[in-house]
């Protein structure tokens, strides 16, 4: 049963900041949010005559009520569980700068919920996608590690383990990016939204071939127009990386995949790139001919993603292939000359425990890929594991934190270094995704997009272009429609959106 959470806000609007922090302590929280204005006072505001002015009353029927009066440089916070006051915070003369004020409020809420739920969050009050970004900026600014550690602990309540992980990754990212002129470059993402089937945990824009395969050629027609445009819109900058993701790009048949790769060769200055990645993804989509095509078209990095090597898990999550197919696909890729292979695994999958993860890692060790990316399961509302959760009752993963610890130990033992990290909403046990690589094989695109260091032009259904304005602390986004049929029908509009944005914002 979901936890009913009442969030009452008066003054500054910190709803978007408070929701993920509260949900980190109270997974499955169902929010009822009210923003009060001064004229609402007679309805719900009460005056504490002998104390500071306005606080909000709460509904005792809700599991938790957060009543927050957030003014320019002071605040009053009351937190109730089932109508009983469990925490309060009053502060005056608070730093009014938005980030500093937000962090102060978040720390107060954290302390109350941590005590009430008897939990400590490994990332403290950091709930965003890129917790290492602020550490990267500190490293780039030349701040010493002790300063960074102190800020992570006191400002963000981050654990020592996550702080050290962040510093290690930020230093490696800075070292890699310092060796390339990324500010005078750009990257391109190309999305192929087709998959053999939709996995139970997936909420990405993906379309099973059995139902949507007949649209693949029409999709490639539209995509060709967009890729051709992308090849012309940044002529004074150097193309750093190309990343073809999905979906599962190799779900295309061999002729369609060759057509896609030829488009890239025809319209993009691929010889300029330092990296060209294609997600081969699921082994049931891979053939020797496709792997040879990737090599012939100068793809430098591919992903083959088992997620788990336990057959029972693959069956449960809808991966209609065998563990043996993963091994076969890997050896086939090696035989075709691929020397930089990433493998993804997911911890926290339905029915798994730490020993299952150890088994998966032991099987991957036999293959010895250059990269290993460890994802922590993050269940979105659209995923089948969420919408049909009654079908998976009693099969929840156990010991996810221990699973992550085992992957860290495995990586260290086998010569993998962490080089990028990101988080998602609703991640199991508030953990993270970490990319590991053997030195010199890191995925450059992953660093560029996670640290938001370079403009990424994107093509395809659901793809989002991200424009970085150096020196302005500004990032703008231009999105494509998610619907496959809408993308095909409205491709000229998708191109025009980017064209207009570029004309209005860049001299090129």
Secondary structure, 3 states (H helix, E strand, C coil): CCCEEEEEEEECCCHHHHHHHHHHHCCCCEEEEEEECHHHHHHHEEECCCCCCEEECCCCCCCEEEEEEECCCCEEEEEEECCEEEEEEEECCCCCCHHHHHHHHHHHHHHHHHHHHCCCCCCCCCCCCCCCHHHHHHHHCCCCHHHHHHHHHHCCCCCHHHHHHHHHHHHHHHHHHHCCCHHHEEEEEEEECEECCCCCCCCCCCEEHHHHHHHHHHHHHHHHHHHHHHCCCCCCCEEEEEEEEECCHHHCCHHHHHHHHHHHHHHCCHHHCCEEEEEEECHHHCCHHHHHHHHHCCCCEEEECCECCCHHHHHHCCCCCCHHHHHHHHHHHHHCCCCCEEEEEEECCCCCCHHHHHHHHHHHHHHCCCEEEEEECECCCCCHHHHCHHHHCCCCCCCHHHHHHHHHHHHHHCCCEEEEEECCCCEHHHCCEEEEECCCCCCHHHHHHHCCCCCEEEECCCCEEEEEECCCCEEEEEECCCCHHHHHHCHHHHHHHHHHHHHHHCCC
